[in-house]
Amino acid sequence: MRDTERDLTLRLEVARLREETARLRQELGLKNQNINLLTKINRNMRAALSVREVSYLLLTAATAGAGLGFNRAALFLRDPDSDRLRGIMGIGPDTEEEAHRVYEDADRKRYGFDFYINQFYERNFAISGHFHDTVVRVDCPPSRSNVLHQVLAAKMPRIFSETDAPEWKGAEVLGELFTSEFLVASIANTTEALGVILVDNFFTNRPIMTEDVWALQTLCDFGASMLLSARHYEEAEKRSVIDDLTRIYNYRYLREKLCDEIERGRRYKRRFSVILADIDHFKNFNDKNGHLTGNKALKDMARIFAENIRTVDTVARFGGEEFMVVLPETERDGARRAAEKLLAKVRASHFTGEENQPQGRVTFSAGVASFPDDAEDFEGLIEAADRRLYIAKAQGRNCIVSE
């Protein structure tokens, strides 16, 4: 009898060891798979400079069949100044029909990780779809009643089941998207909480396993340093194209922007215009009030311009007391109206020292030029706008000349 019991115990122990061996092999396989994935991401990260590029790499790694294979993934990053979490990007199908088509196509053609990355660059970083559009609408203040902030504060991943009734305060729109089991993992290092990634398997209903949690958190830990590097790069890049005094774009950025608009105009037969403005009698203003007051006037003028143009428009300091506004999709008449609106705002504004100006107030003169009617290259547009600015000065200043 004792021998029988001993044999049974031995068989149970062998069975347990086999199960443990199988589990360890599976875990090792998953770890090797994730190491390979991180290697692929690292290779692509070397060329990724912007937060948008890094964001796409992380979400693609989370969703691609060659990656972690979740159905959908969304990235939310924390604003360091306000602690608000803002939706940056969402990747995933919008409908069940689209999901089946995408998954079948991926299985049939065996797309690798690099395929999706190349597609992103070919689309010029464009992301579209209802899922993405909904994610980027999220802009929630810090709240303990928000699952995103809860995970970010704890710096611990968490699975939310269908029965958890997650709290979406400040991000209620996500409650309409994530109606089944989902996983949230934090992106953070030892000193800073950067954001969270939210994933689910909405279409396949594949259960989220412990190894999925480990894999996503490993991806997020790896991505934290990449996102920080990208943010620092963008901040340095921004400083290099911002005018130190006025805090609007400088001539370097203006030239790049204008050349981009010219190329876009040529390729797609689009029209656009520029406004070249010069503060009237600015030498007199500096002579009478001093350069510190003159600098304040330049900053005030830049602020008025920046606050009274469209979000698609660009204002830059052209040099000295000159400013230029680039207006995409705008013909000559529209640009003239925009310039007149700016001039009216400046006339109605108070400038320290304005009483010492010949007209008793600060004004500007401006010339308008349009692509392609006036010129089809950078130098030609600048010359056309400058010529009309000179005419405006000759006509008594405080006016706009557009033809």
C-alpha positions, 0 to 999 in steps of 0.5 A, a space after each residue: 500500500 505504501 508503494 502505491 502511495 509512493 508511486 502516486 506521489 511520484 507521478 503527481 510530482 512528475 506531472 507538476 514538474 512537467 507543467 512547471 517546465 511547460 510554463 517556464 518554456 512558455 514564459 521564456 518564449 514570451 520573454 524572447 519574443 519581447 526582447 526581439 520586439 524591443 530590439 526592433 523598436 530600438 532599431 527604429 527609435 534611433 531615427 525617431 526624433 519627435 514625440 509623434 514618431 515615438 508614440 506611433 512606434 509604441 502603439 504599433 508595438 502594442 497592436 501589430 501581430 508582430 508585436 504584442 497583438 492587442 486589438 486597440 491601443 491609445 496613448 495619453 501623455 501628462 502635461 508637466 505644467 498642469 498634470 492634465 492627461 491628453 490623448 495623443 494617438 489611438 491605433 486600432 480598427 473602428 468596426 468589426 468588419 474593418 478588424 476582420 479585414 485587417 487581421 486576415 490581410 496581416 495573417 495572409 501577408 505576414 506583415 512584419 513590424 517594419 512594414 507598419 513603421 514604413 507605412 506611417 512614414 509614407 503617410 507623412 505621420 498621418 493617423 485617421 479614424 474614429 478611434 484615433 479622433 476620439 482619443 485625441 479629444 481627451 484632455 482630463 485634469 488630475 482626478 482620483 476618479 479617473 482610471 488613467 490618473 489612478 494607474 499613473 499615480 500608482 505606476 502599476 499596470 491594472 486590468 479592468 474587467 467588464 464588471 469593474 465599472 471604471 471611473 472616467 471622470 474628465 475623460 467620459 468619452 473613453 467610456 463609450 470606447 472601452 466597454 469590455 476588458 482593458 489594460 492600462 500601464 504607466 509610462 514612467 521613470 524613477 523621477 517622472 510620470 509621463 503618461 499611460 497606454 490603454 489597450 484592449 481586445 475589443 474585437 477578438 475578445 481574447 482574454 488579457 493574461 498575466 504575461 500580457 500585463 508583463 509585456 505591456 509594462 516592459 514596453 512602457 518602461 522601455 518607451 519612457 526614456 524614448 519619449 523623454 529624449 523625443 520631448 527634449 529634442 522637440 524643446 531644443 528644436 523649438 528653441 532654435 526656431 523661436 525668436 528670443 525677444 518676441 517668442 514668435 517664430 524666427 526667420 529660420 522657421 519662416 523660410 522653411 514654412 514658406 518653402 513648404 507652402 510653395 512646394 505644397 502649392 505647386 504640387 496640389 495647385 493651392 493658393 496662399 498669401 503672405 503679409 509683410 508688416 513694418 512698424 511705422 516710425 520705429 526709429 523715432 520710437 526707439 530714439 524717444 523712448 529708449 530701446 527697452 521700451 522699443 523691445 516691449 513694443 515689439 513684444 506687444 506687437 508680436 502678441 497682437 499678431 499671434 492672438 488675431 490670426 487663425 490657428 493654421 496661419 504662421 506669424 514670424 519676426 522677419 527682422 528688426 521691426 518687421 513681421 510676416 504672416 503666412 496664410 495658407 489657402 488664402 487669396 489676395 482679398 482674404 489676406 488683405 482683410 486679415 491685414 486690415 483686421 490686424 491693423 485695426 487691433 494695433 490701432 486700438 491697442 495701447 503701447 507704452 510711449 505711443 504718445 511720442 509717435 508722429 501720429 500719437 499712436 503705434 501703427 504699421 504698414 504692410 504689403 500683401 503678396 500671393 502665390 502663384 499670382 505674384 511669384 512662385 518662389 521664395 525670393 519672388 514672394 518676398 520681393 513682391 510683398 516688400 515692394 508693396 510695403 514700400 508703396 504703403 510707406 510712400 503713401 503715408 504709412 498706417 495702411 495696407 497695399 495688396 496690388 
